[in-house]
Amino acid sequence: MAVLSTYLCRKFDLTAEFPMTLIATAVVFPIVFSIGGAYKRRENALAKYSSIKAHGRAIYFASRDWLENTDDQILDKGRRLLGELLNGCRTLFLHPISEMTKHEENVYRKFSELSAFIKDDLRGNGLPSGETSRCNQFLSKMIVAFEDVKHIYQYRTPRTLSAFSDLFVTILPVLYGPYFAAVSEDYAPSLVYVLPVMFTMILVSLDNIQEHLENPFDQIGADDIHINAEKYVDQLGLK
């Protein structure tokens, strides 16, 4: 569309020296601001995801090392519950927000089973009350981290700002046809349409970067967060 606009403006001699500051104000600044916000959300989600894994691993180590008499059944149950919890988180974050309630209930159910595991399997097999309290603190921190990640998944960067950027990314390359036609007078014939093409590619690329970072769990783009529950469970068995 930008190339067609430039062609028509050259054909009908419609030229104008539009200010480039309009591009920075209407498109570049809002998109860069959105990219920065989306990147911070992704980094925060990574930190909270690490907290879930680390405190879950601490609960497993407690079941392995803090009991006077532990057995493989308790360890297997701990690994299973932690794996199902991470798998539930992955299922929740991969599905649309409209299905959040259904998958969210499964995650809370796994937290409840972990709480019962600490009470029945750890405390019930002789874990001292102080160490049981510490395990409950680990579980509490996991729940807080999950809630933080869930809100990152549930709430995006401002929708109005994104809509504003999308509008101008679409129309400005076309509206700047007279500008491209004016500056192309100094170009060789083979380079006349290079500027509108590059102009459009830069704006669309910035918009795509923002869109891919917006949801760090949808597995669209190279920078998304991958929840690998199977690898996590396998590593729990290593000493």
N, C-alpha and C positions, 0 to 999 in steps of 0.2 A: 504493500500500500504506500509506503514511503517512496519507493522507486517510481510508482505510477504517479504519485503526486508531483514528484520532481520533474518527471517527463512532461506532464501536462502544463506545469508552470513554465518550463522552458519553451514549450510549443507556443503558448499564448503570451509569452513574455511577461509573466507575473513574477516579479522579483521583489525582495524586501530584505533588509538587514535586521532580522530579529535579534534581540539580546540573548546571549547564551545563559545569562543569570536566571532566566525563567526556568531553564532545564534544572539548574541546581536547586532552585526554590521549590518547584512543583514536583520533581521526581527524585533526584539524587539524594537530597537531604532526608526526605521521609523514608526512602528505601534503606538508606544506610542506618538511620535511626532504628528501623524495624529489624534489620539484620543484627545490630548490636544487642537489642533486647532479646531476640530469639536465641542468640549465641549464649547470653548470660543464663537464659532459662535452661538451655541444654547442659551447660556446665553445672548448674545447680542440681539438675536431675541426675547427672552422673555422680555427684557427691552424695546425694541421698540414696541412690542405688547402691553405692559402695557401702554406705552405712547399714543397709538391710543385709547385705552379704556378710559384712564383718561381724555384726552382732549375732547373726544366725550361726556363723562358724564358731563364735564364742560359746553359744549354748551347746553346740555339738561337742566341743572340747570339754565342756563341763560334764556332759554325760559320759565322756570317755575317760577323763582323768580325775574327776573329783569324787567319784563314788568309790567306796571301799570294795564293793563287789559289783562289777558291771558285766554285761554279757552282750553277745552279738545281737540279740533280739532288740535290746534298748537302742543300740547304735543304729541298727537297720531302720528302726522306727523313726529315730531322729533324722536320719538322712532322707527318708521318704517324706516326712512332713515338710522339711525345708525345701526339697525338690518340688513338691506339689505347691508350696507357697510361691516360689519363683515362677513356676509354670502358670499359676493362676494370675500372677502379675503380668506376665507376658501376654496371656490371652486377653486380659483386660485392656492393656495399652495398645494392642494390635487392632482391636475392633473399634468401630465408630462410637462416638460419645452417646449416641442414641441407645446403645446396648450396654451402657456402663453399669446400670443398676443390677442387671442379671449377673454379670461377671464379678462385680464388686462384692456381692454376697458370698461368692465362693472364696475370695481372698480372706474376708473376715472369718469365714468358717475355718480356714487353715490357721489363722492366728488363734482362734479359740482352741483348736486342737493342740497347738503348741503350748498354750497356757495349761491345758490339762496334762500335757506331757511333762511339763516342769513339776506340776503338783503330784501327779500319780507315779510317774516313772522315775523321777529324780528324787523328789522329797520322800516319796513312798519307799524308796530303796536306800534311805539313810543319808541323803544329802543334808548337811547342816542347814539350819534355818537362815543363817547369814548368807550362805552361798546360794540358797534358793531365792532369797531376796535379790541378790545380784543378778541371777538369771532372769528374774521378772523385770529388772531394770533394763537388761538387754532387750527383752521382748518389747518393753514399752518404747525404747528408742527405735526399734524396727517399725512399730506401728506409726510413730511420729514421722519417720522418714517416708513411709509409704503414703501417708496423707499428703506430705509435701509434694511427692512425685505425682500423686493423683491430681492435685490441683494444677500442676504444671501441664499435665495431659488435658485437663478439663477446660482450662482457661487459656486462650491464645493472647497474643499481643493485640492491641486495639484494632478491632475490625474496621472502624471508620478510616483509620490511617491507611490500612491495607487497601481498602476500596478506593480511597483518594489516589494512591499511587498507581493502582491498576488502571484507573480512568486515564490518567495523564500519560502513562506508558503506551496506551493504545492510541490516543489522539495526537500527541505532540509530534511523533515522527511524520504524521500526515500533514499537520498544520504547518510544519516547518518546510514544506515543499518549496515555497517562495525563497526561503533562505538558502536551501541547497541549490536552487536554480541560480541564485545570485552569485554564490561563491564558486560555482562550477565553471564560470566563464574563464577562470584562470587555469582550469585543468585541461589535460589532454582528453580527447573524446573517449578514450578507453577507461578513463578514471572518473567520469562524470557521476556515476552512481555508486562509487565506493563510499562516499561520505554518508548518504542516507542508509546504506546497508550496515556500515559499522555503527552508526548512531543507534539504529534500531537494535542491533545485536547486543550492544553494551547495556541498554536499558532493560531489555528482556532478560539478559543474563543476570543482572542484579535482582530483578524481580523473581527469577527462578531460585536464586540462592536463598532469598528471604523465604520463599514458599517451602523449600526443602528443610530449612532449619525450624520452621514454624512448629511442626510436630516431630519431635526427635524420636518417636517410637514407630512411625508408620513404615519404616524400612524402605522409604523412597529417598534416595540420595546416599552418598558415601559417608556422611557424618552422623548417621542415626545411631541410637543406642541399641545394642544387641543384648538381649537377656538370654544367656546361655545356661539354662537350668541344668541340663545334662552334664556339662563340664563341671559346674559347681558341685554337684552331687558326687561326681567321680573324684574330685580333688579332696572331698571331705574324708575319704578313706585313706588318704596318704598320711604317713607319719614322718 
